[in-house]
Amino acid sequence: MTAEGKTGKDLETLLLDVLKKYDLDLHDIVGQCYDGGSNMAAAFKGMQARILAKNPNALFTYCYAHSLNRAVINSCDKKDVAGARNFFSLLEGLVVFINRIAARHKTFLKRQEEILETTGTISTPTVSPRPTDDEEQEDEDDDEDSAVLDLPLTSKQQRKERPVIPGKGISETRWIGRASTLHRFAKQHVLRAALDAAVQVIDDTSEAEVRATALGFKNTIRSPSFIVLLVAFKPLFGAVNVVSEYLQKKNLDIGSAMGQVASLKAEIAALRSDTHWKKVVQEAEALAASLGVDFQDEVEQADSSRRSRKKSQKYDDKPETQVQLSLLDSIRVDQYYPALDKITSELDERFPLDLGDFKFLQPLHFQNSSAEEGIVSLAERYDLDADKTLFQWRLFRHTEGIVQKDLLDICASVPDNYTELRMLYQVFLSLPVTTASVERAFSKLLLVKNRLRTTMTQDRLEALLLASVEHDLITSLDDNELVTRFASMGARRLSIA
C-alpha cells in the first residue's frame, strides 16, 4: 500500500487503511514517534496531530535519535557558534580535498604507511582501498566509519595502527561523520599524512587555484587553533556518538533513553572544566610536535601579532585595566565553550526531564509529593480503576531492591495480580522512542533497487526489501526446510501438451 501524496492527511489515510487491513483498532495505539518532518510532526496538520485528535492517548514523541542529531547540527553549524562552524567547515573541506583526486588519495594513504613503518606501529603494509560507489550508498549507521573508532583490547591483542581513508565528509544525515572524522585526523600519522599530501600538491601542481587551496590547508593544519579544536572536540563528539548509537537501538524504553541523555549532559559539564582544558592543551602540543610545529612558539607569535579589539568606552572605563585574552584563552572562551553551552541548551530544550505523570512509575520519583495524583491521573487516562491502581502502586514501591532495577526489570517485578499497575508499566515501556531502526529500510532501497532492477514489480521489490531489512531472520532459516516446502508446491509450469 502506498500513499497518494505526502501531506499529513494522505499519510493519515494510509495509516488508517493499514490498521483496517490488519484488523487493528486505532484506539489501542498508546504512542507515536516520527522525525521532524512537517507532514509528520506539525502541531496542527501533521500526521501526529490528526491521529491525536482521534485518539488522545496516542502520545507523540519526537524521535530521540533525530533530536540528538539536530542538537549537534545546531551546535556546530549556526552563526552563534561561528568558531565551531568554521572549524568543521575546514575539516570537511580537508576531507573533500584529499578524496577529490585519486593520486592525492593514494599519496595520503602511502604517507601514512611510511610514517607507521618508520615508527614501527604498523602490522602489514596493506593500504585501505577507496570507497566504491556501492559503499557510498550504504546507510550511515552501517558504513566503515564505525569500524574506525578504537575499542579497548586485552594485553594479548596489541592494536596496530593502519592507514585509514579520510572518510566520507560531514553531512547532516550521516550522524557518525563528525565523530569518526575527528577520531581519524586526531591521530598523529593521519594528520601528518594530510599535511604531506597538501605540501606535495603545492610542489607538483601547475594550477594556481589548486595550489592556493593546498597552501590554505597546509597553514590550517599547522595552526594552533585548528590543532587545539581538533583535540578538544574529539571527546565531545565521541560521547555524542556513543549516545546516538544507543538511541538507535530497537528495544529502547524512554526511561533508559533519558538516562543516556542525562549522562551526556554530565559528560559535557565535565568537559567544560579547567582540568580538562589543560589536558587538551597538552595533547595539542604533542600533536603539533609530530607535525614539526613548535606549539608554544606559534602561540607566542600569534599573541604578539594580535591586535587588541577596540571597544566602545564609557566615561568611567579605564583602558589600562582592560584584559586582552591570549590565543589559547580566546579559543577556549570564544569558540570551545560556546559550542559546549549551545549543545547543552539544545539538549535541555529537546529532551525535557519531565516525562509527565509517567515519571512517577520510576523509583526515583516514588516519594514525590504529587506522585499519588500522577498515578491517579494515569489510571483515569487509560480507563483503569483509580483507587485499585493507587493501592497497588503504594504497595509495590516498597519492594526491596526496586531502586537499582531498570524499567524493564521493574515491569517484570510487578506481581501478576497487580493488573492495573502492570498495565501502566506496559504502556510506559511501549511508548516509542526512536524511528532510526525503522528508517534503515529507506537506505536499503538504494541497495535493492539499483540500475539492474529498475523494472521489478512492487510485490517483488517489497519482498526483496523485507529480506534485506530482516536479514538476521533470513539467515536463521533452515535451507533444507525451504527446499522441501518449495518442492511440495508442485509443478509451477503450464503443460503445453
Secondary structure, DSSP 8 states (H G I E B T S, - for coil): ---SSSSHHHHHHHHHHHHHHTT--GGG--EEEE-S-HHHH-TTTSHHHHHHHH-TTSEEEE-HHHHHHHHHHHHHSSGGGHHHHHHHHHHHHHHHHHHHSHHHHHHHHHHHHHHHHHHT-BS---------HHHHHS-TTTSGGGGTS-----TTS---B------S---SS-TTHHHHHHHHHTSHHHHHHHHHHHHHHHHH---HHHHHHHHHHHHHHHSHHHHHHHHHHHHHHHHHHHHHHHTT-SS--HHHHHHHHHHHHHHHHHHSSHHHHHHHHHHHHHHHHHTT--HHHHHHHHHHH---------TT--GGG-----HHHHHIIIIIHHHHHHHHHHHHHHS-S--GGGGGGSGGGTT-TTHHHHHHHHHHHTT--HHHHHHHHHHHTT-TTGGGS-HHHHHHHS-TT-HHHHHHHHHHHHS----HHHHHHHHHHHHHS-TTSTT--HHHHHHHHHHHHTHHHHHTS-HHHHHHHHHTT---S----
